[in-house]
Amino acid sequence: MIVLEESIWSVLSCGSRMVMIPLFKLIGFILLGILFAYLHRLGNWIRGKEQPNYRWIKSPLAIVLGTSVFIGIGWTTAASPSITRFATDGSILIETGCQMTETYSKRIPLAEASITYRHTKSRRGNNAYSLVVKNREHTITLDLTRQLDYSALARIAPEPMIKFAKTLREQRRDVPPPLLLLLKRQNT
């Protein structure tokens, strides 16, 4: 099996992920809140304004709402699937991951799949490049900027990968060597 993409959480079991991922996200939200409060205080201090009063944080309503929001975010994050890896042997594409404490696997035989290239641009100007592999039961979306083996993707889906390489070339970005070879073969 050729690993195409692997997440940073792949070393953890599903049960550990159900605790660690929400914990990291909640800690991130808390740190962002502290940073926002600090910057607000600092801005008021620089302008010579009165410092904000944060006594409302100790009110029962704020404690209940804050706790409910954090539990909701934690539960939603714990219940949502986390992808472990994408792999292929050239005839089948496999996505494995965790749904709660259970491991799941999606398998798409490439002979009966439709494979398309998708390029989207956000309002902020960020580009997203994906390879969408579909069959009747499943859809697997590969982020082309995080792939470990472009040569395997070039063998599996040459036409979509040529489109990806042309997009990179038009944007004057580096084209990975296996995709350059694909472009050269197409031009000859």
PENOR-V215530 format. One record per pair of residues at least 12 apart in sequence whose ideal C-beta (glycine too) atoms are under 10 Angstrom apart, sorted by sequence separation. I is the first residue (numbers start at 1). GAP is how many residues later the second one is. If there is no record, write none. Layout:
i/gap
I/GAP
I/GAP
//
This chain:
i/gap
9/12
40/12
83/12
84/12
85/12
94/12
95/12
117/12
118/12
130/12
131/12
164/12
168/12
41/13
83/13
84/13
93/13
94/13
95/13
117/13
118/13
129/13
130/13
131/13
165/13
166/13
40/14
81/14
83/14
84/14
93/14
94/14
116/14
117/14
118/14
129/14
130/14
147/14
150/14
165/14
169/14
9/15
37/15
82/15
83/15
92/15
93/15
116/15
117/15
128/15
129/15
130/15
142/15
150/15
161/15
164/15
165/15
168/15
81/16
82/16
92/16
93/16
115/16
116/16
128/16
129/16
131/16
144/16
165/16
37/17
81/17
82/17
92/17
93/17
115/17
116/17
128/17
129/17
144/17
147/17
161/17
162/17
165/17
166/17
80/18
81/18
82/18
91/18
92/18
114/18
115/18
116/18
127/18
129/18
161/18
164/18
165/18
80/19
81/19
84/19
91/19
92/19
113/19
114/19
115/19
145/19
37/20
79/20
80/20
84/20
86/20
88/20
90/20
91/20
93/20
113/20
114/20
144/20
162/20
166/20
79/21
81/21
83/21
84/21
89/21
92/21
113/21
114/21
158/21
161/21
162/21
165/21
78/22
88/22
93/22
112/22
113/22
131/22
154/22
161/22
78/23
81/23
83/23
110/23
112/23
113/23
118/23
133/23
144/23
145/23
153/23
155/23
159/23
162/23
111/24
112/24
133/24
144/24
154/24
158/24
162/24
108/25
110/25
113/25
114/25
115/25
119/25
131/25
150/25
151/25
153/25
154/25
108/26
109/26
113/26
118/26
131/26
150/26
151/26
152/26
153/26
106/27
108/27
113/27
115/27
117/27
133/27
149/27
150/27
151/27
154/27
155/27
158/27
159/27
107/28
108/28
132/28
145/28
150/28
151/28
154/28
158/28
106/29
108/29
131/29
147/29
149/29
150/29
153/29
154/29
107/30
108/30
130/30
131/30
150/30
151/30
106/31
107/31
108/31
150/31
151/31
154/31
106/32
108/32
131/32
144/32
150/32
33/33
106/33
107/33
131/33
106/34
129/34
130/34
129/35
144/35
93/38
95/38
115/38
129/38
129/39
29/40
30/40
93/40
117/40
127/40
29/41
115/41
116/41
127/41
93/42
115/42
117/42
118/42
26/43
95/43
113/43
115/43
116/43
117/43
26/44
29/44
95/44
113/44
115/44
116/44
117/44
119/44
127/44
25/45
26/45
29/45
86/45
88/45
93/45
95/45
110/45
115/45
117/45
118/45
119/45
94/46
95/46
110/46
115/46
117/46
118/46
127/46
26/47
86/47
93/47
95/47
110/47
116/47
117/47
22/48
25/48
26/48
117/48
119/48
22/49
25/49
93/49
117/49
119/49
117/50
22/51
23/51
25/51
26/51
22/52
25/52
119/52
21/53
22/53
24/53
25/53
22/54
23/54
86/54
88/54
19/55
22/55
23/55
86/55
18/56
21/56
22/56
86/56
21/57
22/57
83/57
86/57
20/58
22/58
83/58
18/59
19/59
21/59
17/60
18/60
86/60
93/60
17/61
18/61
21/61
86/61
87/61
88/61
20/62
86/62
87/62
90/62
85/63
89/63
93/63
18/64
88/64
92/64
93/64
17/65
87/65
88/65
90/65
91/65
90/66
17/67
88/67
14/68
88/68
12/70
14/70
10/72
12/72
9/73
10/73
11/73
9/74
10/74
7/75
9/75
10/75
7/76
6/77
7/77
21/77
5/78
6/78
7/78
5/79
6/79
7/79
5/80
6/80
17/80
18/80
4/81
5/81
6/81
17/81
18/81
3/82
4/82
5/82
16/82
18/82
3/83
4/83
14/83
15/83
17/83
18/83
1/84
2/84
3/84
4/84
14/84
17/84
2/85
3/85
13/85
14/85
15/85
16/85
1/86
2/86
10/86
12/86
14/86
15/86
1/87
2/87
10/87
14/87
15/87
1/88
2/88
9/88
10/88
13/88
14/88
1/89
4/89
9/89
14/89
4/90
5/90
6/90
7/90
13/90
14/90
1/91
4/91
1/93
4/127
5/137
4/138
5/138
4/139
5/139
7/139
4/140
5/140
6/140
5/141
4/142
5/142
6/142
4/143
5/143
3/144
4/144
5/144
3/145
4/145
2/146
3/146
4/146
2/147
4/148
2/149
3/149
4/149
2/150
2/151
4/152
2/153
2/154
//
